[in-house]
Amino acid sequence: FFKLCRAREEITRLNVEVRHLCTTIHDEECHMLTVIQKLQVLDLHLGCELQRQHRSRAAINAMHCYRLNRIESLTGFSGV
């Protein structure tokens, strides 16, 4: 009985965490693109290097977002 109660509590926490993670990924993406754009004017080499690193990170984040979207589409997901 108690394990079932803890499992329900964990589902509630995960519903919130999935939304938080999606928001964090989105906000970081917007911030990185802004910084890269500014750096390409101020320091081209640093801007290009940051853009190169951002591409690989963005690809990984895209996989995470795909999986998070699949979680959000589950029937038990409430987002609250």
FILUMZA-572454 format. One record per residue (C-alpha): x, y, z; residue in one letter. Coordinates in steps of 0.2 Angstrom, whole numbers, plus 2048, in hexadecimal, padded with zeros to 3 digits. Layout:
XYZA/...
END
This chain:
800800800F/80E80C805F/8188097F5K/80980D7EBL/80681D7F4C/8198227F1R/81781D7DFA/8088297DDR/8128377E5E/8218347DAE/8168357CAI/80F8457D0T/82184C7D3R/8278457C2L/81884E7B9N/81F85E7C0V/83185A7BCE/82E8567AAV/8268677A8R/83486F7B1H/8418667A6L/83986B796C/83887D79BT/84A87D7A1T/850876790I/846883786H/84C891791D/85E88B78FE/85C88A77CE/85689B77BC/8648A2786H/87289977DM/86C89F76CL/86C8B1772T/87D8AF779V/8848A7769I/87C8B575FQ/8858C276AK/8958B976AL/8968B8757Q/8978CB757V/8A38CD765L/8AE8BE764D/8AB8B4754L/8B78A5759H/8AE8A376AL/89D8A5762G/8A1897756C/8A888C763E/89988E76EL/88D88B75FQ/89687B75BR/89487576DQ/88287B76DH/87E87075ER/883860766S/87A865776R/86A86A76CA/86A859764A/86A850775I/85D85C77CN/85285876DA/853846772M/84E84A783H/84085577EC/839847772Y/83983C781R/83184978DL/82384C780N/82083A77FR/81E839792I/812848791E/80783F785S/805830791L/7F382F798T/7F88317AAG/8028417A7F/7FA8507AFS/80985D7AFG/8048627C0V/
END
